[in-house]
Amino acid sequence: MTKIKLVRIYDHEQPLGYRILVDRLWPRGKSKKDANLDEWVKEIGPSTDLRKWFNHDDTKYSEFRQKYIAELEHNPVTANFVAQVKAELAEQDVLFLYGAKNKEHNQAVALKEYVEQRL
């Protein structure tokens, strides 16, 4: 069964699947060639204001998640993004690539939960 997997773009172990970078900013020190992306959907990432407010502070994650989901609900690219993920899942795993160091409290985690609820 195919699934959405969260993968830190800097990890040496990179599973196979359709590779989507879901960060608004390009990961520092990573070349586009090395990233080996199928797609970069920067518009699906949290707004600059929300990203700066969150600042990877674990104590703000719950509130950040709520605010990010509200942004996704009003984001014009969200419906197409979910549809694309669904289509790719029919063939292979989909990898949400992100740059954050914290693997438990980041926007890719919230995005995965959001998308899975809509599949």
C-alpha positions in Angstrom: 0.0 0.0 0.0 1.3 3.4 -0.9 1.6 6.2 1.6 2.8 9.7 2.3 6.2 9.7 3.9 8.0 12.6 5.6 11.6 12.8 4.7 14.2 15.4 5.8 15.9 16.5 2.6 19.3 16.4 4.4 19.0 12.7 5.5 21.3 10.3 3.8 18.7 7.6 3.5 16.1 8.7 0.9 13.3 6.3 0.2 11.9 5.9 -3.3 8.8 7.7 -4.3 7.4 10.9 -5.8 9.5 13.7 -4.3 7.8 17.0 -3.4 9.6 19.7 -1.5 6.9 21.3 0.6 9.0 24.2 2.1 8.5 27.7 1.0 12.3 28.4 1.1 14.9 26.4 -0.7 17.0 24.3 1.8 20.3 25.9 2.5 23.3 24.1 1.1 21.3 21.7 -1.0 21.8 21.8 -4.7 18.9 21.4 -7.0 20.7 18.5 -8.7 21.3 16.7 -5.3 17.7 17.3 -4.2 16.4 15.1 -7.1 12.9 16.6 -6.9 9.9 15.7 -8.9 8.3 19.0 -7.8 8.7 21.9 -5.5 5.3 23.3 -4.3 6.6 26.3 -2.3 3.1 27.9 -2.3 1.8 25.0 0.0 4.2 26.0 2.7 3.2 28.3 5.6 3.2 32.1 4.9 6.3 34.0 5.7 4.7 35.7 8.6 3.5 32.4 10.1 6.9 30.7 9.5 8.7 33.6 11.2 6.3 33.6 14.1 6.6 29.9 14.7 10.4 30.0 14.4 10.6 26.2 15.1 9.5 26.8 18.7 8.1 23.5 20.0 5.9 25.3 22.5 4.1 27.1 19.7 3.6 24.0 17.5 -0.1 23.4 18.5 -1.1 27.0 17.7 1.2 27.0 14.6 -0.6 23.8 13.3 -4.0 25.4 13.7 -2.9 28.6 12.0 -1.3 26.7 9.2 -4.4 24.5 8.6 -6.4 27.7 8.4 -4.0 29.0 5.8 -4.3 25.7 3.8 -8.1 26.0 3.9 -7.8 29.4 2.1 -4.8 28.6 -0.1 -5.8 28.5 -3.8 -3.2 25.7 -4.5 -4.4 23.3 -1.8 -7.1 21.5 -3.7 -4.8 20.8 -6.7 -2.0 19.8 -4.3 -4.3 17.2 -2.6 -5.5 15.9 -5.9 -2.0 15.6 -7.2 -0.9 13.7 -4.1 -3.9 11.4 -4.5 -3.0 10.7 -8.1 0.6 9.9 -7.3 -0.4 7.6 -4.5 -2.2 5.5 -7.0 1.2 4.6 -8.4 3.9 5.1 -5.7 4.7 6.5 -2.3 4.7 10.3 -2.0 7.6 11.9 -0.1 7.0 15.3 1.5 10.6 16.7 1.7 11.4 19.4 4.3 14.4 21.1 5.7 13.5 21.5 9.4 15.8 19.8 12.0 12.8 18.9 14.3 11.2 15.8 12.7 8.1 15.9 15.0 7.1 19.6 15.1 7.3 21.1 11.6 5.0 22.2 8.8 5.4 18.9 6.8 4.0 16.9 9.7 0.9 19.2 9.8 0.6 19.1 6.0 0.7 15.3 6.0 -2.1 15.1 8.6 -4.1 17.6 6.6 -3.7 15.9 3.3 -4.4 12.4 4.7 -7.7 13.6 6.2 -8.8 14.7 2.7 -7.8 11.6 0.7 
